[in-house]
Amino acid sequence: MTIPDYPAQESLPSIPFEDSNVRVAVRARPLIEKEVVDKCQECVSYSADGREVVLGKDRRFTFDHVFCPTTAQEEVYRVCVKPLVESCVAGYNATVIAYGQTGSGKTHTMGSATNPVSGEEDLGILPRAIRQLYESIEERKHEAQFDVREFCVNLQFVKCCFVEIYNEEIKDLLHPDTPSKSISIREDANGDIILAGVKDEAVFTYEDMMRCLEQGSAFRTTGSTLMNQLSSRSHAIFTMNIEQQSLQTLNGHEIISAKFHLVDLAGSERAKRTGAVGMRFKESVTINCGLLALGNVISALGDERKRGQHVPYRESKLTRILQDSLGGNSKTCMIACISTADVNFEETLNTLKYANRARNIQNKPIINRDAHSVQLNQLRSEVKVLFPLLWLDDTDNN
Ligand SMILES: Nc1ncnc2c1ncn2[C@@H]1O[C@H](COP(=O)(O)OP(=O)(O)OP(=O)(O)O)[C@@H](O)[C@H]1O
């Protein structure tokens, strides 16, 4: 086997999330041991600018970013996720979704596997995002303490929850005794999607949240198939909720909040190739149904000819939960994971086509300000203007 040359990509910038487009990156994984033994060849090449991927001879696709197989976990994180954590701390919702065929590297990329990683460089997106979140919180607390313009206190409350959708049922991975029947997807008064019946965990430190990630990952449903020994059989969604209150003597009191969904989807698969029978086959059918529903939502939102038409969010639990993330109030990045092996040519082509459609989706991210604190601050400013007038009026009358 010849080892291909990959273009150097170290200096590529982070993805800009200033506008409202859903951003899409592609990550190609190296050949795994079995593929090397089977003498598979790589059938994917990459442009030096890190934007284009070519499948076979001439299937070209352009994305916000394309990572070749030698790209480190740290680099994927820096380019795709670091700016999203910064946005979350500023009050925007954010979502990262890993999509791809079974065994293409979604769980490896997200860092939601049960088995511990061997070293710092192997850490996936989730532990890195949790670390950055707590570092940012500490920074903000520190800045608020030394804000010399006025007295200012910055309080943060962080909660998390971890659920999986397995055979179209939602399971609370942090409270596995909760019956799925008592969990439902609802819309709150602001139109935000909430999971009623799922218990949020208040987490005060990096260690607290990492414990939740590890505990939830251990309860996630996995199983062995011909294509992946440790295949995720469910869609997993880890959500961090961040609420920040800033109390300022001059400008009043502001509350901003944000939620960050980190989604490790189950892989698309063909039962013929995974050897799925019995239970595995049933799982395979529901996995593909959920991914098909997600594809339909992506098409409805991404296809210009379908703009303004009905978006079928209610076709599956997955699409209902991700309603805010696709076409709603969120900054969103999809990471499409692909295998470079020629045996997976068809699946890789399908993933690239699927991901390409997601690039056209427009979201509407806004800073989530608490309505009461906004109203209170408006009234406060009105009082500030009216008070001197009242005083003037009083002195005139005297
Ligand atoms: N970028 C990478 N570098 C090295 N090894 C990788 C990479 N991506 C994936 N792998 C390896 O490939 C195998 C399959 O990866 P992983 O379990 O993450 O796939 P998946 O897409 O989550 O699969 P499934 O959908 O079946 O759960 C694992 O052994 C993993 O360690």
PDBQT file of the ligand as one rigid body, heavy atoms in Angstrom, charges set to zero:
ROOT
HETATM    1  N1  LIG A 401      -9.450  10.214  13.028  1.00  0.00    +0.000 N 
HETATM    2  C1  LIG A 401      -9.196   8.974  13.453  1.00  0.00    +0.000 A 
HETATM    3  N2  LIG A 401      -7.931   8.581  13.712  1.00  0.00    +0.000 NA
HETATM    4  C2  LIG A 401      -7.666   7.339  14.145  1.00  0.00    +0.000 A 
HETATM    5  N3  LIG A 401      -8.609   6.377  14.358  1.00  0.00    +0.000 NA
HETATM    6  C3  LIG A 401      -9.888   6.708  14.125  1.00  0.00    +0.000 A 
HETATM    7  C4  LIG A 401     -10.242   8.011  13.655  1.00  0.00    +0.000 A 
HETATM    8  N4  LIG A 401     -11.575   8.045  13.519  1.00  0.00    +0.000 NA
HETATM    9  C5  LIG A 401     -12.016   6.836  13.870  1.00  0.00    +0.000 A 
HETATM   10  N5  LIG A 401     -11.012   6.022  14.234  1.00  0.00    +0.000 N 
HETATM   11  C6  LIG A 401     -11.136   4.614  14.661  1.00  0.00    +0.000 C 
HETATM   12  O1  LIG A 401     -12.103   3.995  13.817  1.00  0.00    +0.000 OA
HETATM   13  C7  LIG A 401     -12.943   3.125  14.561  1.00  0.00    +0.000 C 
HETATM   14  C8  LIG A 401     -14.414   3.521  14.400  1.00  0.00    +0.000 C 
HETATM   15  O2  LIG A 401     -14.595   4.814  14.936  1.00  0.00    +0.000 OA
HETATM   16  P1  LIG A 401     -15.916   5.258  15.753  1.00  0.00    +0.000 P 
HETATM   17  O3  LIG A 401     -16.351   4.197  16.697  1.00  0.00    +0.000 OA
HETATM   18  O4  LIG A 401     -15.651   6.610  16.278  1.00  0.00    +0.000 OA
HETATM   19  O5  LIG A 401     -16.963   5.297  14.544  1.00  0.00    +0.000 OA
HETATM   20  P2  LIG A 401     -18.484   5.770  14.574  1.00  0.00    +0.000 P 
HETATM   21  O6  LIG A 401     -18.672   6.597  13.368  1.00  0.00    +0.000 OA
HETATM   22  O7  LIG A 401     -18.818   6.397  15.876  1.00  0.00    +0.000 OA
HETATM   23  O8  LIG A 401     -19.228   4.373  14.407  1.00  0.00    +0.000 OA
HETATM   24  P3  LIG A 401     -20.739   3.958  14.785  1.00  0.00    +0.000 P 
HETATM   25  O9  LIG A 401     -21.643   4.788  13.987  1.00  0.00    +0.000 OA
HETATM   26  O10 LIG A 401     -20.805   2.506  14.375  1.00  0.00    +0.000 OA
HETATM   27  O11 LIG A 401     -20.869   4.140  16.256  1.00  0.00    +0.000 OA
HETATM   28  C9  LIG A 401     -12.478   3.209  15.996  1.00  0.00    +0.000 C 
HETATM   29  O12 LIG A 401     -11.588   2.132  16.229  1.00  0.00    +0.000 OA
HETATM   30  C10 LIG A 401     -11.719   4.510  16.074  1.00  0.00    +0.000 C 
HETATM   31  O13 LIG A 401     -10.715   4.512  17.054  1.00  0.00    +0.000 OA
ENDROOT
TORSDOF 0
